[in-house]
Amino acid sequence: MEPLFTSLVDSLPSTVPFVGPEALERKRGRPFRARLGANENGFGPAPSVIAAMKDSAAEAWKYADPENFDLKQALAAQLGVAPSNVVVGEGVDALLGLAVRQYVGEGTPVITSLGAYPTFNFHVAGFGGRLVTVPYRDDREDLEALLAAVKREQAPLVYFSNPDNPMGTWWGAADIEQFIEALPSTTMLILDEAYGETAPETALPRIDVSRPNVLRMRTFSKAYGLAGMRCGYAFGAEKQISAFDKIRNHFGMNRLTQIAALAALKDQDYLKAVIARIIAGRDRISRIAAANGLKAIPSATNFVTIDCGNDGPYALAVLNALIERDVFVRKPMAPMLDRCIRVSVGSEEELDYFEQQLPQALTSLK
Ligand SMILES: Cc1ncc(COP(=O)(O)O)c(C=O)c1O
């Protein structure tokens, strides 16, 4: 006899949504030369952020402020909302789990796009929800179909990201606002804006925390270059935000992370400079794709999804040929999207290496 899992945990597959580059390196027995697969920001955090972390490293013996007070104040000021409209957590990933837990029990229908960000699906499965997926249309999340699915299933939760991962595409603010207007008042929308900073301003809806059925989430992992520190935030109506306090891990935040995020928010000049480099990197990846006869899909994120011009197995072969050549990239797996590979913006040197290896990878498949 051994301890019994709950029937829910017993029923879950033992899969994990991501295989990290470190695991691939261990398997390959050698490191990658270009780490362009995890949508990290290889330009790294601002020097001012690194200095702030160094200065406070010796304070690591203290727990972090469980209220995230200073960071919430700073975020609220930037967003033009009250601190009570903001919750801070260990990345968008953790906040997604907490949000799902608030609205999803066993069998609850939850709407998302087929092939969208898998961590959300992982949390839905973990709370016993029933995922109902809608295919992308023209490489974008299909807002109309998502809304129709919400209504058909009477789903209490719908999720999409704008700009989107894995395609990098986006909707304009007016389209998102129209979606919100049409959403049943009993359905919560999680609008994941992990890539909000690298998107055109016209893609971000006006901030309105009066609606109880919209939670928007952002992160320090992408434009701010702090993926390894794990810090994200959600903003929305006060009652819905305060519900996170009922279930969150109050001492989950890292003290250095709070300090890093605060310093990062203060250094908006660095952020602007990095965003310019990300945009230049996107253009460069698109040019590399074109030079190899491939089509880059326009992106508002820190990565570019490249249509390999053939089917899923072919794109997978391109991906594997790049990995063999020490270039870490990933690819969408859902039907139709799987014809692509996804390349994150990296340093000049990493993109040089990608530029050099891609033609060889493609030639090896002929
Ligand atoms: C759409 C989307 N949401 C959330 C995340 C993860 O954000 P965080 O690092 O804040 O958990 C990612 C990272 O790739 C993402 O693509």
The ligand as an SDF file (V2000), in Angstrom:
LIG
                    3D

 16 16  0  0  0  0  0  0  0  0999 V2000
    2.0580   34.2610  -23.8040 C   0  0  0  0  0  0  0  0  0  0  0  0
    2.9730   34.0550  -22.6600 C   0  0  0  0  0  0  0  0  0  0  0  0
    2.5300   34.2290  -21.4240 N   0  0  0  0  0  0  0  0  0  0  0  0
    3.3340   34.0640  -20.3530 C   0  0  0  0  0  0  0  0  0  0  0  0
    4.6420   33.6930  -20.5050 C   0  0  0  0  0  0  0  0  0  0  0  0
    5.4850   33.4540  -19.2980 C   0  0  0  0  0  0  0  0  0  0  0  0
    5.6170   34.5990  -18.5690 O   0  0  0  0  0  0  0  0  0  0  0  0
    6.3730   34.5600  -17.1720 P   0  0  0  0  0  0  0  0  0  0  0  0
    7.8170   34.3850  -17.4540 O   0  0  0  0  0  0  0  0  0  0  0  0
    6.0340   35.8900  -16.5790 O   0  0  0  0  0  0  0  0  0  0  0  0
    5.8070   33.4380  -16.3800 O   0  0  0  0  0  0  0  0  0  0  0  0
    5.1570   33.4990  -21.7820 C   0  0  0  0  0  0  0  0  0  0  0  0
    6.5690   33.0890  -21.9590 C   0  0  0  0  0  0  0  0  0  0  0  0
    6.9980   32.6140  -22.9700 O   0  0  0  0  0  0  0  0  0  0  0  0
    4.3050   33.6790  -22.8860 C   0  0  0  0  0  0  0  0  0  0  0  0
    4.7340   33.4720  -24.1230 O   0  0  0  0  0  0  0  0  0  0  0  0
  1  2  1  0
  2  3  1  0
  2 15  2  0
  3  4  2  0
  4  5  1  0
  5  6  1  0
  5 12  2  0
  6  7  1  0
  7  8  1  0
  8  9  2  0
  8 10  1  0
  8 11  1  0
 12 13  1  0
 12 15  1  0
 13 14  2  0
 15 16  1  0
M  END
$$$$
